[in-house]
Amino acid sequence: MKQTVEVTQAGRSQPLSNSLVTVIALCCGLIVANIYYAQPIIELLAPDVGLSTHSASLIVSLTQIGYALGLFFLVPLADLIENKRLMLLTLLISFLSLIAIALADSPSVLLILCLTVGISSVSVQILIPLAAHLSSDAKRGQVLGNIMAGLLLGILLARPISSLIADHFGWRAVFYFAAGCMVFIAAVIYFAIPIRQPSHKTSYFALLKSLKQLIVSQAVLRQRAFYQALMFASFSLFWTSVPVVLAREYGLSQTEIAVFALVGAAGAIAAPIAGRLADMGYTHQVSLVAKVMAVVCFLPTLYELPHGVIVLALTGVLIDFAVQANMVLGQRAVYELVPESRARLNAIYMTSIFLGGALGSLIASPLYESGGWSSVAIVAAIMPLISLIAFGINARKSKVA
Protein backbone atom coordinates (compact mmCIF):
# COMPACT_ATOMS: atom_id res chain seq x y z
CA MET A 1 0.00 0.00 0.00
CA LYS A 2 1.36 3.38 -0.99
CA GLN A 3 2.58 5.55 1.88
CA THR A 4 0.36 8.66 1.93
CA VAL A 5 1.74 10.33 5.04
CA GLU A 6 2.94 13.81 4.14
CA VAL A 7 5.66 15.78 5.90
CA THR A 8 4.42 19.33 5.64
CA GLN A 9 5.92 22.75 6.20
CA ALA A 10 5.07 22.50 9.86
CA GLY A 11 7.60 19.76 10.40
CA ARG A 12 7.17 16.04 10.90
CA SER A 13 3.74 14.42 10.75
CA GLN A 14 4.38 11.46 13.06
CA PRO A 15 7.33 9.63 14.62
CA LEU A 16 9.25 7.18 12.49
CA SER A 17 8.09 3.59 12.85
CA ASN A 18 10.69 0.86 13.20
CA SER A 19 9.62 -0.63 9.89
CA LEU A 20 10.10 2.67 8.07
CA VAL A 21 13.54 3.09 9.66
CA THR A 22 14.44 -0.36 8.34
CA VAL A 23 13.17 0.53 4.86
CA ILE A 24 15.18 3.76 4.80
CA ALA A 25 18.30 1.92 6.02
CA LEU A 26 17.87 -0.69 3.26
CA CYS A 27 17.47 2.02 0.61
CA CYS A 28 20.53 3.89 1.86
CA GLY A 29 22.69 0.77 1.84
CA LEU A 30 21.75 -0.31 -1.67
CA ILE A 31 22.14 3.15 -3.18
CA VAL A 32 25.50 4.02 -1.61
CA ALA A 33 26.87 0.61 -2.63
CA ASN A 34 27.05 1.98 -6.20
CA ILE A 35 30.10 4.00 -5.22
CA TYR A 36 32.04 0.99 -3.95
CA TYR A 37 31.32 -1.92 -6.29
CA ALA A 38 34.37 -1.10 -8.41
CA GLN A 39 36.79 -0.85 -5.48
CA PRO A 40 37.78 -4.54 -5.07
CA ILE A 41 37.67 -5.41 -8.78
CA ILE A 42 39.83 -2.68 -10.30
CA GLU A 43 42.51 -5.30 -11.02
CA LEU A 44 39.97 -6.98 -13.35
CA LEU A 45 38.17 -3.91 -14.61
CA ALA A 46 41.04 -1.54 -15.43
CA PRO A 47 43.01 -3.71 -17.91
CA ASP A 48 39.81 -4.82 -19.65
CA VAL A 49 39.01 -1.23 -20.62
CA GLY A 50 42.60 -0.11 -21.19
CA LEU A 51 43.48 1.70 -17.94
CA SER A 52 47.07 1.46 -16.62
CA THR A 53 47.86 0.27 -13.08
CA HIS A 54 48.82 3.83 -12.06
CA SER A 55 45.47 5.17 -13.31
CA ALA A 56 43.28 2.33 -12.03
CA SER A 57 42.28 4.09 -8.80
CA LEU A 58 40.68 6.86 -10.91
CA ILE A 59 37.71 4.52 -11.25
CA VAL A 60 37.02 4.82 -7.52
CA SER A 61 38.14 8.40 -6.98
CA LEU A 62 36.04 9.82 -9.87
CA THR A 63 32.96 8.06 -8.52
CA GLN A 64 33.58 9.68 -5.14
CA ILE A 65 34.26 13.08 -6.74
CA GLY A 66 30.97 12.73 -8.61
CA TYR A 67 29.24 11.92 -5.35
CA ALA A 68 30.74 15.03 -3.76
CA LEU A 69 29.54 17.15 -6.71
CA GLY A 70 26.06 15.70 -6.38
CA LEU A 71 26.06 16.38 -2.67
CA PHE A 72 26.98 20.01 -3.17
CA PHE A 73 24.79 20.82 -6.18
CA LEU A 74 21.83 18.41 -5.93
CA VAL A 75 21.24 17.62 -2.25
CA PRO A 76 20.47 21.27 -1.29
CA LEU A 77 17.45 20.97 -3.60
CA ALA A 78 15.89 18.77 -0.90
CA ASP A 79 15.33 22.01 1.08
CA LEU A 80 13.52 23.46 -1.94
CA ILE A 81 11.56 20.83 -3.90
CA GLU A 82 9.57 17.72 -3.03
CA ASN A 83 11.98 15.05 -1.82
CA LYS A 84 10.48 11.86 -3.27
CA ARG A 85 10.41 13.23 -6.82
CA LEU A 86 14.03 14.32 -6.54
CA MET A 87 15.09 10.88 -5.30
CA LEU A 88 13.28 9.04 -8.10
CA LEU A 89 14.90 11.23 -10.74
CA THR A 90 18.41 10.56 -9.42
CA LEU A 91 17.67 6.83 -9.23
CA LEU A 92 16.70 6.82 -12.91
CA ILE A 93 20.02 8.44 -13.83
CA SER A 94 21.87 5.89 -11.67
CA PHE A 95 20.11 3.02 -13.42
CA LEU A 96 21.01 4.28 -16.90
CA SER A 97 24.62 5.01 -15.90
CA LEU A 98 25.14 1.57 -14.35
CA ILE A 99 23.82 -0.16 -17.47
CA ALA A 100 26.16 1.96 -19.58
CA ILE A 101 29.17 1.02 -17.42
CA ALA A 102 28.36 -2.65 -17.92
CA LEU A 103 28.54 -2.04 -21.68
CA ALA A 104 31.59 0.29 -21.67
CA ASP A 105 34.70 -0.67 -23.64
CA SER A 106 36.89 2.44 -23.48
CA PRO A 107 38.62 4.12 -20.50
CA SER A 108 37.34 7.62 -21.20
CA VAL A 109 33.70 6.52 -21.45
CA LEU A 110 34.03 4.39 -18.32
CA LEU A 111 35.51 7.23 -16.25
CA ILE A 112 32.81 9.69 -17.33
CA LEU A 113 30.15 7.15 -16.38
CA CYS A 114 31.80 6.59 -13.00
CA LEU A 115 31.49 10.33 -12.38
CA THR A 116 27.80 10.18 -13.38
CA VAL A 117 27.10 7.22 -11.08
CA GLY A 118 28.61 9.18 -8.21
CA ILE A 119 26.58 12.31 -8.95
CA SER A 120 23.31 10.38 -9.21
CA SER A 121 23.79 8.26 -6.07
CA VAL A 122 23.12 11.20 -3.74
CA SER A 123 19.47 10.30 -3.14
CA VAL A 124 20.77 8.52 -0.05
CA GLN A 125 21.73 11.92 1.38
CA ILE A 126 18.19 13.17 0.80
CA LEU A 127 16.75 10.22 2.69
CA ILE A 128 18.91 10.75 5.77
CA PRO A 129 17.85 14.38 6.50
CA LEU A 130 14.26 13.29 5.82
CA ALA A 131 14.64 10.68 8.57
CA ALA A 132 16.06 13.37 10.87
CA HIS A 133 12.97 15.54 10.21
CA LEU A 134 10.65 12.63 11.00
CA SER A 135 12.42 11.51 14.20
CA SER A 136 11.94 13.00 17.67
CA ASP A 137 14.73 14.99 19.32
CA ALA A 138 15.24 12.35 22.01
CA LYS A 139 15.57 9.50 19.49
CA ARG A 140 17.36 11.30 16.66
CA GLY A 141 20.80 9.87 17.43
CA GLN A 142 19.39 6.34 17.68
CA VAL A 143 17.42 6.66 14.41
CA LEU A 144 20.40 8.13 12.57
CA GLY A 145 22.65 5.43 14.01
CA ASN A 146 20.34 2.66 12.78
CA ILE A 147 19.99 4.21 9.33
CA MET A 148 23.71 4.85 9.09
CA ALA A 149 24.30 1.21 10.00
CA GLY A 150 22.31 0.29 6.89
CA LEU A 151 24.22 2.78 4.79
CA LEU A 152 27.57 1.64 6.12
CA LEU A 153 26.69 -2.01 5.61
CA GLY A 154 25.98 -1.05 2.00
CA ILE A 155 29.46 0.47 1.76
CA LEU A 156 31.12 -2.51 3.40
CA LEU A 157 29.09 -5.32 1.79
CA ALA A 158 29.42 -3.79 -1.69
CA ARG A 159 33.00 -5.03 -1.78
CA PRO A 160 32.41 -8.74 -1.02
CA ILE A 161 29.30 -8.81 -3.22
CA SER A 162 31.22 -7.23 -6.08
CA SER A 163 34.14 -9.66 -5.69
CA LEU A 164 31.87 -12.70 -5.61
CA ILE A 165 29.84 -11.67 -8.65
CA ALA A 166 32.96 -10.75 -10.62
CA ASP A 167 34.68 -14.02 -9.74
CA HIS A 168 31.78 -16.12 -11.06
CA PHE A 169 30.15 -13.99 -13.77
CA GLY A 170 32.68 -11.30 -14.72
CA TRP A 171 32.96 -7.65 -13.67
CA ARG A 172 30.23 -6.41 -16.02
CA ALA A 173 27.65 -8.52 -14.20
CA VAL A 174 28.35 -6.46 -11.07
CA PHE A 175 26.92 -3.35 -12.69
CA TYR A 176 23.91 -5.15 -14.18
CA PHE A 177 23.19 -6.33 -10.64
CA ALA A 178 23.55 -2.76 -9.31
CA ALA A 179 21.16 -1.46 -11.98
CA GLY A 180 18.58 -4.05 -10.95
CA CYS A 181 18.88 -2.88 -7.36
CA MET A 182 18.04 0.66 -8.45
CA VAL A 183 14.76 -0.54 -9.97
CA PHE A 184 13.89 -2.26 -6.70
CA ILE A 185 14.80 0.80 -4.62
CA ALA A 186 12.78 3.13 -6.87
CA ALA A 187 9.70 0.97 -6.22
CA VAL A 188 10.36 0.96 -2.47
CA ILE A 189 10.76 4.74 -2.35
CA TYR A 190 7.64 5.31 -4.44
CA PHE A 191 5.42 3.18 -2.20
CA ALA A 192 6.98 3.49 1.28
CA ILE A 193 8.67 6.87 1.70
CA PRO A 194 6.53 9.83 2.85
CA ILE A 195 6.13 12.93 0.73
CA ARG A 196 7.98 15.97 2.07
CA GLN A 197 7.40 19.44 0.67
CA PRO A 198 10.05 21.80 2.14
CA SER A 199 9.05 25.15 3.59
CA HIS A 200 11.74 27.20 1.82
CA LYS A 201 10.53 29.56 -0.91
CA THR A 202 13.65 30.76 -2.66
CA SER A 203 15.70 30.25 -5.81
CA TYR A 204 18.22 27.47 -6.42
CA PHE A 205 21.10 29.94 -6.66
CA ALA A 206 20.09 31.62 -3.40
CA LEU A 207 20.06 28.17 -1.86
CA LEU A 208 23.60 27.50 -3.06
CA LYS A 209 24.71 30.91 -1.80
CA SER A 210 23.34 30.02 1.62
CA LEU A 211 25.79 27.10 1.77
CA LYS A 212 28.62 29.61 2.12
CA GLN A 213 26.77 31.38 4.92
CA LEU A 214 26.32 28.10 6.80
CA ILE A 215 30.02 27.26 6.42
CA VAL A 216 31.08 30.68 7.70
CA SER A 217 28.62 30.86 10.59
CA GLN A 218 28.79 27.26 11.92
CA ALA A 219 32.13 26.38 13.51
CA VAL A 220 30.98 22.90 14.54
CA LEU A 221 30.07 22.17 10.91
CA ARG A 222 33.55 23.18 9.71
CA GLN A 223 35.28 21.20 12.44
CA ARG A 224 33.24 18.02 12.04
CA ALA A 225 33.57 18.12 8.26
CA PHE A 226 37.36 18.47 8.54
CA TYR A 227 37.70 15.62 11.06
CA GLN A 228 35.61 13.21 9.05
CA ALA A 229 37.15 14.15 5.68
CA LEU A 230 40.54 13.04 6.99
CA MET A 231 39.12 9.90 8.58
CA PHE A 232 37.32 8.95 5.38
CA ALA A 233 40.43 9.64 3.31
CA SER A 234 42.27 7.06 5.44
CA PHE A 235 39.36 4.62 5.09
CA SER A 236 39.31 4.97 1.29
CA LEU A 237 43.08 4.70 1.00
CA PHE A 238 43.01 1.43 2.94
CA TRP A 239 40.11 -0.17 1.08
CA THR A 240 41.31 0.89 -2.38
CA SER A 241 44.81 -0.47 -1.72
CA VAL A 242 44.15 -3.64 0.23
CA PRO A 243 42.46 -5.67 -2.55
CA VAL A 244 45.57 -5.12 -4.70
CA VAL A 245 47.83 -6.11 -1.79
CA LEU A 246 45.80 -9.27 -1.14
CA ALA A 247 45.85 -10.28 -4.80
CA ARG A 248 49.53 -9.52 -5.50
CA GLU A 249 51.28 -10.24 -2.21
CA TYR A 250 49.09 -13.00 -0.78
CA GLY A 251 47.69 -14.53 -3.97
CA LEU A 252 44.05 -14.31 -2.88
CA SER A 253 41.28 -14.90 -5.42
CA GLN A 254 38.33 -12.53 -5.83
CA THR A 255 36.20 -14.87 -3.71
CA GLU A 256 38.82 -14.88 -0.93
CA ILE A 257 39.04 -11.08 -1.14
CA ALA A 258 35.25 -11.04 -0.76
CA VAL A 259 35.54 -13.02 2.49
CA PHE A 260 38.19 -10.55 3.70
CA ALA A 261 35.89 -7.60 2.94
CA LEU A 262 33.01 -9.37 4.67
CA VAL A 263 35.06 -9.58 7.87
CA GLY A 264 35.67 -5.82 7.63
CA ALA A 265 31.91 -5.24 7.52
CA ALA A 266 31.81 -6.03 11.24
CA GLY A 267 32.87 -2.41 11.79
CA ALA A 268 29.36 -1.28 10.84
CA ILE A 269 28.14 -2.08 14.35
CA ALA A 270 29.79 1.20 15.37
CA ALA A 271 27.00 3.34 13.91
CA PRO A 272 24.07 2.38 16.18
CA ILE A 273 26.39 2.20 19.20
CA ALA A 274 27.74 5.69 18.51
CA GLY A 275 24.24 7.05 17.94
CA ARG A 276 23.03 5.80 21.30
CA LEU A 277 26.12 7.07 23.12
CA ALA A 278 25.65 10.48 21.49
CA ASP A 279 22.05 10.60 22.76
CA MET A 280 23.49 9.89 26.24
CA GLY A 281 25.93 12.82 26.01
CA TYR A 282 29.20 11.01 25.25
CA THR A 283 29.94 12.61 21.87
CA HIS A 284 33.30 14.07 22.89
CA GLN A 285 34.63 10.92 24.53
CA VAL A 286 33.62 8.56 21.71
CA SER A 287 35.01 10.97 19.11
CA LEU A 288 38.37 10.89 20.87
CA VAL A 289 38.42 7.09 21.05
CA ALA A 290 37.48 6.77 17.36
CA LYS A 291 40.33 9.02 16.21
CA VAL A 292 42.93 7.29 18.37
CA MET A 293 41.75 3.90 17.10
CA ALA A 294 42.05 5.06 13.47
CA VAL A 295 45.69 6.04 14.02
CA VAL A 296 46.82 3.03 16.05
CA CYS A 297 45.20 0.31 13.91
CA PHE A 298 47.71 0.80 11.06
CA LEU A 299 50.87 0.48 13.14
CA PRO A 300 51.01 -3.38 13.37
CA THR A 301 50.77 -3.65 9.57
CA LEU A 302 54.15 -1.91 9.21
CA TYR A 303 55.93 -4.99 10.60
CA GLU A 304 56.49 -8.42 9.07
CA LEU A 305 54.14 -10.28 11.39
CA PRO A 306 52.97 -13.87 10.96
CA HIS A 307 49.45 -14.29 9.59
CA GLY A 308 49.64 -10.96 7.77
CA VAL A 309 46.18 -11.36 6.23
CA ILE A 310 44.63 -11.65 9.69
CA VAL A 311 46.45 -8.49 10.82
CA LEU A 312 45.13 -6.63 7.76
CA ALA A 313 41.61 -7.94 8.44
CA LEU A 314 41.73 -6.64 12.03
CA THR A 315 42.94 -3.30 10.71
CA GLY A 316 39.96 -3.27 8.34
CA VAL A 317 37.52 -3.90 11.18
CA LEU A 318 39.06 -1.20 13.38
CA ILE A 319 39.30 1.50 10.70
CA ASP A 320 35.70 0.77 9.68
CA PHE A 321 34.54 0.96 13.29
CA ALA A 322 36.39 4.22 13.95
CA VAL A 323 35.28 5.96 10.76
CA GLN A 324 31.63 4.91 11.06
CA ALA A 325 31.41 5.98 14.72
CA ASN A 326 32.98 9.36 13.99
CA MET A 327 30.66 9.92 11.03
CA VAL A 328 27.48 9.35 13.05
CA LEU A 329 28.71 11.53 15.92
CA GLY A 330 29.51 14.33 13.50
CA GLN A 331 26.21 13.97 11.69
CA ARG A 332 24.20 14.21 14.87
CA ALA A 333 26.14 17.30 16.01
CA VAL A 334 25.69 18.98 12.63
CA TYR A 335 21.94 18.25 12.41
CA GLU A 336 21.38 20.04 15.72
CA LEU A 337 22.74 23.34 14.40
CA VAL A 338 19.99 24.66 12.07
CA PRO A 339 17.13 22.12 11.92
CA GLU A 340 15.32 23.79 9.00
CA SER A 341 18.50 23.57 6.89
CA ARG A 342 19.41 19.93 7.51
CA ALA A 343 19.63 19.01 3.82
CA ARG A 344 22.15 21.80 3.20
CA LEU A 345 24.10 21.04 6.38
CA ASN A 346 24.22 17.41 5.30
CA ALA A 347 25.34 18.46 1.81
CA ILE A 348 28.29 20.43 3.20
CA TYR A 349 29.24 17.74 5.72
CA MET A 350 29.05 14.84 3.27
CA THR A 351 30.68 16.75 0.39
CA SER A 352 33.71 17.34 2.57
CA ILE A 353 33.80 13.69 3.58
CA PHE A 354 33.66 12.33 0.05
CA LEU A 355 36.24 14.80 -1.20
CA GLY A 356 38.47 13.32 1.49
CA GLY A 357 37.51 9.84 0.32
CA ALA A 358 38.28 10.75 -3.28
CA LEU A 359 41.72 11.99 -2.22
CA GLY A 360 42.41 8.72 -0.41
CA SER A 361 41.36 6.66 -3.42
CA LEU A 362 43.23 8.87 -5.87
CA ILE A 363 46.60 8.45 -4.13
CA ALA A 364 46.16 4.73 -3.44
CA SER A 365 47.59 3.36 -6.69
CA PRO A 366 50.56 5.79 -6.94
CA LEU A 367 51.46 5.23 -3.27
CA TYR A 368 51.38 1.47 -3.52
CA GLU A 369 53.18 1.30 -6.87
CA SER A 370 55.97 3.59 -5.66
CA GLY A 371 56.44 2.56 -2.02
CA GLY A 372 54.47 -0.60 -1.38
CA TRP A 373 52.19 -1.24 1.57
CA SER A 374 54.37 0.63 4.11
CA SER A 375 53.80 3.92 2.25
CA VAL A 376 50.07 3.30 2.22
CA ALA A 377 49.94 2.46 5.94
CA ILE A 378 51.99 5.48 7.01
CA VAL A 379 49.89 7.96 5.04
CA ALA A 380 46.67 6.22 6.17
CA ALA A 381 47.75 6.68 9.82
CA ILE A 382 48.84 10.31 9.37
CA MET A 383 45.41 11.39 8.11
CA PRO A 384 43.45 10.54 11.29
CA LEU A 385 46.40 11.77 13.36
CA ILE A 386 45.89 15.24 11.88
CA SER A 387 42.18 14.90 12.67
CA LEU A 388 43.04 13.93 16.26
CA ILE A 389 45.37 16.91 16.72
CA ALA A 390 42.77 19.33 15.33
CA PHE A 391 40.11 17.80 17.58
CA GLY A 392 42.33 18.30 20.63
CA ILE A 393 43.06 21.94 19.74
CA ASN A 394 39.38 22.74 19.15
CA ALA A 395 38.29 20.89 22.32
CA ARG A 396 40.44 23.25 24.40
CA LYS A 397 38.63 26.23 22.92
CA SER A 398 35.11 24.83 23.07
CA LYS A 399 33.46 21.67 24.34
CA VAL A 400 30.72 21.71 21.69
CA ALA A 401 32.75 20.07 18.89
BELLIN-V927819 format. One record per run of one state. SS is the DSSP state (h for helix, s for strand, l for the rest). FROM is the first residue (numbers start at 1). TO is the last residue. If there is no record, write none. Layout:
# BELLIN-V927819
SS&FROM&TO  SS&FROM&TO
This chain:
# BELLIN-V927819
l&1&5  s&6&7  l&8&17  h&18&35  l&36&38  h&39&49  l&50&57  h&58&73  l&74&74  h&75&79  l&80&82  h&83&103  l&104&106  h&107&134  l&135&139  h&140&169  l&170&170  h&171&192  l&193&194  s&195&196  l&197&203  h&204&217  l&218&218  h&219&249  l&250&253  h&254&279  l&280&282  h&283&296  l&297&298  h&299&302  l&303&307  h&308&335  l&336&338  h&339&397  l&398&401
